Amino acid sequence: MKKTFKKISTTMCVLGLSTAGFMSMDIAKAASDSAQALAVVTAAINITQVADLDFGSAVQGDAASTVAPADGTAGEFAVTGQASTAYTITLPADSTVTMITGGGASADEQIGVDSFVSTPAAGANGLLDGTGAQTLKVGATRDALSGTQVAGSYAASFTVDVVY
């Protein structure tokens, strides 16, 4: 009986140690670590009108007139934001800007403005300098005037969008 008890005791001891070994291996499989939550805040991009796009004076029947971005009468905008950051410029699409006089009800009270161009060029071509600024110049083409174009001052607003 002593031998049987000794065998049982030895077996139980071995099983107990084995179980303890398995338990410690399960604990060894668990691990933890930590990480940081990070974010970068970028200065908002802004655009401010500095000068209007001015086609000047013309007489009835005059041909189309183009103002280039390099011309003194080009529209001018100040773009500001995050220093040394690229941005995209979107100009008005053709047939979306019409200058009017009076009520603008007749064709002779309207003048279309198309073919907008800019410096830097439209698209992903803007780049703010080290201080976060850039000058954006805008030109376009005014349609030809009819021989019966109504005399007066013509105006229309147009929008230039900038986005990172």
GIDAKA-V309837 format. One record per backbone hydrogen bond with DSSP energy under -1.0 kcal/mol. NH is the residue of the N-H (numbers start at 1). CO is the residue of the C=O. Records with the same first field share a line. If there is no record, write none. Layout:
NH=CO + CO
//
This chain:
5=1
6=2
7=3
8=4
9=5
10=6
11=7
12=8
13=9
14=10
15=11
16=12
17=13
18=14
19=15
20=16
21=17
22=18
23=19
24=20
25=21
26=22
27=23
28=24
30=27
46=80
48=78
50=76
51=76
54=73
61=146
62=59
65=142
67=140
71=68
74=71
75=138
76=51
77=136
78=48
79=134
80=46
81=132
84=129
85=82
87=126
88=163
89=123
90=161
96=93
99=111
100=155
101=109
104=101
109=106
110=107
111=99
113=97
114=141
117=139
119=137
123=89
125=123
126=87
128=85
129=133
132=129
134=79
136=77
137=119
138=75
139=117
140=67
141=114
142=65
143=112
145=62
149=146
150=108
155=100
161=90
163=88
//
